[in-house]
Amino acid sequence: MQNHNILIVDDDLITQRLYEAYLKDPTFRVLKALSGKECFQQVHANPVSLIILDIGIPDMNGYEIAAQLKLSVETSEIPIIFITGNTDSSFEAGKGYELGAVDFLTKPVDAKTLRRKTTALVKTYEKHKMALTELEGAKKTNRELEERLKAIFSVYPRVIFILDKSGVITDCSARAERLFVLTKSEIAGRQFMTFLSEQCRAEFPGALGKAFSSGSRQEFTCAFARNSGSDIPARAFISVNGQIALCEIGPEQPS
């Protein structure tokens, strides 16, 4: 069972214990801080999923603490519930939201309300963190794939194109550059179909779409149109990896 760290920042020990009792739950681990200094120590020593922050902290008020937290990449995304004793809190709430607060409660804090909001915000924050982790993982995978492709493309003996879902070329092998007597920068960004003879263009979108929808390798006969006016007959094989397609020209394609 995963424990979520909830940080209570309040200079009153009785209030801290009261909130801790409100949040009694096997999935919550309550951390406490009496000052802004202790708050920063806690968030840098522990992965905190939510901060319950009293505005009236003596050494630096809740707004100042929140502003400091937003300056650090490590703590800027932690959700904050501001607590205030001011019953006319419309001004304070507006200022708090500008500093990244996700909720605002006035004293006396209702136990059920605090527990309900804490549970909901922790779940949202953890989903957000998971999504960011997955995104970073995907970016790393894509970077590694791009590096491998660059190494392969420099020596691979066949013509290869990397395409996106719309059929736009994002990369190609050195052999493709030699085939069309164009540089990679001149090839990238163009629709793959523009390199095919007019008679072969109709078949390509269906093959590409089927490769993405089914995940299976697709093969089709094509002919490349060169600037010299001569068509080069070939067989193309399309394989999909995530959001990109690899189009490899078969060995029967002439040099």
Phi and psi in degrees as a GROMACS rama.xvg file:
@    title "Ramachandran Plot"
@    xaxis  label "Phi"
@    yaxis  label "Psi"
@TYPE xy
-79.773  134.138  GLN-2
-98.2605  132.595  ASN-3
-104.976  126.518  HIS-4
-80.386  121.152  ASN-5
-110.685  121.355  ILE-6
-100.487  121.138  LEU-7
-100.795  120.118  ILE-8
-112.535  105.245  VAL-9
-156.261  138.219  ASP-10
-83.7674  1.36244  ASP-11
-106.579  117.259  ASP-12
-64.2017  -36.8305  LEU-13
-64.3235  -42.8061  ILE-14
-63.4571  -40.6738  THR-15
-57.7322  -47.8852  GLN-16
-64.6694  -35.7063  ARG-17
-64.2438  -47.612  LEU-18
-64.4162  -37.6901  TYR-19
-61.1153  -40.3037  GLU-20
-66.7843  -38.6452  ALA-21
-59.8292  -34.31  TYR-22
-100.145  20.9275  LEU-23
-63.0945  112.48  LYS-24
-161.436  137.602  ASP-25
-63.6568  -19.1827  PRO-26
-92.6132  -5.95685  THR-27
-106.631  137.729  PHE-28
-118.879  112.176  ARG-29
-86.4428  126.329  VAL-30
-109.141  152.979  LEU-31
-133.524  147.231  LYS-32
-142.503  137.546  ALA-33
-95.3135  -10.6555  LEU-34
-149.758  171.946  SER-35
-63.2213  -39.8168  GLY-36
-59.7818  -45.8375  LYS-37
-66.9409  -33.4476  GLU-38
-60.6268  -47.9892  CYS-39
-64.7417  -36.7788  PHE-40
-62.7145  -41.5055  GLN-41
-67.3336  -46.359  GLN-42
-70.0471  -24.1459  VAL-43
-87.9336  -15.4504  HIS-44
-98.415  -17.6479  ALA-45
-138.014  146.067  ASN-46
-76.403  103.722  PRO-47
-94.6712  132.703  VAL-48
-96.6844  -16.8297  SER-49
-163.678  143.287  LEU-50
-118.84  126.154  ILE-51
-100.558  108.562  ILE-52
-119.069  117  LEU-53
-77.115  136.22  ASP-54
-70.4496  -33.6662  ILE-55
-89.3448  54.7439  GLY-56
-84.2731  132.584  ILE-57
-62.922  -48.5011  PRO-58
-70.6323  -36.6966  ASP-59
-155.853  135.127  MET-60
-71.4428  171.889  ASN-61
-60.4063  -34.4742  GLY-62
-64.7192  -42.356  TYR-63
-65.6181  -39.4705  GLU-64
-62.9062  -46.2716  ILE-65
-61.5942  -41.4458  ALA-66
-61.7322  -39.8614  ALA-67
-67.008  -40.1729  GLN-68
-62.6317  -35.8507  LEU-69
-72.348  -15.5024  LYS-70
-79.4957  -18.4423  LEU-71
-101.099  134.082  SER-72
-61.1657  -36.1955  VAL-73
-67.0025  -29.2714  GLU-74
-118.431  -3.99542  THR-75
-66.0788  -24.7341  SER-76
-95.221  -4.36159  GLU-77
-66.3255  124.259  ILE-78
-67.8849  147.399  PRO-79
-127.399  132.679  ILE-80
-106.158  115.011  ILE-81
-81.7924  140.258  PHE-82
-117.675  130.586  ILE-83
-134.324  151.159  THR-84
-94.6419  -1.80953  GLY-85
-83.9072  115.973  ASN-86
-71.5942  -25.2144  THR-87
-97.1655  77.2468  ASP-88
-102.484  15.6602  SER-89
-61.787  -40.9876  SER-90
-66.7767  -46.647  PHE-91
-62.7749  -39.8441  GLU-92
-61.7734  -44.3885  ALA-93
-60.5884  -42.6333  GLY-94
-66.2728  -39.6563  LYS-95
-63.3607  -43.1795  GLY-96
-65.0473  -34.0568  TYR-97
-63.1834  -28.4362  GLU-98
-91.8251  7.04185  LEU-99
101.506  8.48951  GLY-100
-63.6367  142.409  ALA-101
-103.114  -12.2438  VAL-102
-159.313  166.179  ASP-103
-146.816  121.653  PHE-104
-123.489  144.669  LEU-105
-103.851  152.179  THR-106
-79.6433  147.047  LYS-107
-74.3839  137.424  PRO-108
-79.0334  130.299  VAL-109
-77.5726  132.666  ASP-110
-60.8563  -47.3117  ALA-111
-64.9076  -38.6433  LYS-112
-65.1533  -45.63  THR-113
-63.0094  -43.5133  LEU-114
-64.7838  -44.031  ARG-115
-64.0203  -46.3376  ARG-116
-66.5286  -39.2744  LYS-117
-62.177  -46.1896  THR-118
-60.4241  -45.3206  THR-119
-66.489  -42.78  ALA-120
-70.3842  -36.4029  LEU-121
-64.0594  -43.8227  VAL-122
-61.2637  -43.6901  LYS-123
-63.9009  -43.3797  THR-124
-64.9604  -42.3843  TYR-125
-65.8919  -37.9299  GLU-126
-64.1928  -39.5663  LYS-127
-62.7249  -45.7179  HIS-128
-62.456  -40.8993  LYS-129
-63.4483  -41.4349  MET-130
-63.8302  -40.7643  ALA-131
-65.1381  -40.0696  LEU-132
-62.7186  -43.7999  THR-133
-64.0235  -39.2666  GLU-134
-64.192  -44.543  LEU-135
-63.7187  -37.7787  GLU-136
-63.6638  -41.3086  GLY-137
-65.9104  -40.7584  ALA-138
-63.3229  -41.2985  LYS-139
-64.1941  -43.1775  LYS-140
-61.4078  -42.954  THR-141
-64.9849  -39.8184  ASN-142
-64.3028  -43.2763  ARG-143
-63.6042  -40.7952  GLU-144
-64.0546  -42.0716  LEU-145
-62.0368  -41.0469  GLU-146
-65.1768  -41.3273  GLU-147
-64.6685  -41.1251  ARG-148
-64.0878  -40.3222  LEU-149
-61.1321  -41.8034  LYS-150
-65.898  -42.2691  ALA-151
-67.9879  -43.3382  ILE-152
-62.6684  -28.5818  PHE-153
-70.8943  -21.8119  SER-154
-125.924  -9.65782  VAL-155
-66.4098  133.757  TYR-156
-80.1617  -2.00418  PRO-157
-111.384  165.925  ARG-158
-83.8266  122.578  VAL-159
-132.628  138.43  ILE-160
-122.9  142.006  PHE-161
-103.86  125.966  ILE-162
-120.767  151.582  LEU-163
-91.7083  -176.223  ASP-164
-63.4432  -25.4038  LYS-165
-89.4769  1.01101  SER-166
88.3825  10.9438  GLY-167
-81.8285  135.729  VAL-168
-76.8832  126.906  ILE-169
-107.211  -18.1316  THR-170
-163.953  164.997  ASP-171
-157.404  163.932  CYS-172
-82.5594  164.922  SER-173
-61.9114  -31.5719  ALA-174
-65.2299  -33.5497  ARG-175
-66.0616  -37.6883  ALA-176
-61.9801  -42.7595  GLU-177
-68.4988  -35.8587  ARG-178
-61.704  -44.1321  LEU-179
-99.7139  -0.305192  PHE-180
53.892  46.534  VAL-181
-134.442  155.017  LEU-182
-81.5712  163.26  THR-183
-58.5213  -39.5568  LYS-184
-66.2174  -27.1098  SER-185
-79.7488  -24.1075  GLU-186
-87.0993  -43.8839  ILE-187
-62.2678  140.348  ALA-188
94.5444  -8.34362  GLY-189
-97.5165  152.115  ARG-190
-67.9642  135.376  GLN-191
-57.6269  -35.1579  PHE-192
-60.6895  -25.5802  MET-193
-67.5451  -17.3556  THR-194
-91.8317  -7.34434  PHE-195
-91.2315  153.175  LEU-196
-67.3989  155.793  SER-197
-58.4517  -33.9805  GLU-198
-68.5695  -21.2094  GLN-199
-102.193  -6.68128  CYS-200
-69.6417  -27.2455  ARG-201
-67.8  -30.0053  ALA-202
-80.1047  -27.0851  GLU-203
-63.6796  -48.9917  PHE-204
-56.9933  -38.0976  PRO-205
-66.1629  -40.9884  GLY-206
-65.7081  -42.1793  ALA-207
-65.5054  -45.6012  LEU-208
-62.1505  -40.6312  GLY-209
-67.634  -36.2385  LYS-210
-61.9242  -42.5137  ALA-211
-72.5176  -38.9282  PHE-212
-75.4317  -35.931  SER-213
-99.2362  -23.938  SER-214
78.2208  0.576196  GLY-215
-93.2498  153.27  SER-216
-70.2116  130.377  ARG-217
-111.471  143.095  GLN-218
-126.245  137.992  GLU-219
-151.103  153.13  PHE-220
-85.2549  137.02  THR-221
-146.769  175.891  CYS-222
-142.907  131.275  ALA-223
-92.2961  136.677  PHE-224
-97.2512  121.273  ALA-225
-100.187  163.354  ARG-226
-61.6879  -24.5891  ASN-227
-70.3289  -11.9278  SER-228
96.676  -9.79955  GLY-229
-89.9396  140.044  SER-230
-91.7363  143.438  ASP-231
-112.102  109.021  ILE-232
-69.2729  143.585  PRO-233
-160.498  169.526  ALA-234
-116.576  132.924  ARG-235
-110.821  141.933  ALA-236
-124.905  122.327  PHE-237
-110.441  123.972  ILE-238
-124.038  143.288  SER-239
-108.693  137.067  VAL-240
-133.6  99.7556  ASN-241
67.791  -117.481  GLY-242
-99.8963  7.96185  GLN-243
-125.815  157.372  ILE-244
-120.947  139.941  ALA-245
-105.576  120.669  LEU-246
-109.77  112.294  CYS-247
-110.106  134.18  GLU-248
-89.7717  129.484  ILE-249
-63.5197  162.102  GLY-250
-64.7466  -16.6979  PRO-251
-78.4347  -3.94071  GLU-252
-69.6875  128.222  GLN-253
-64.9228  158.72  PRO-254
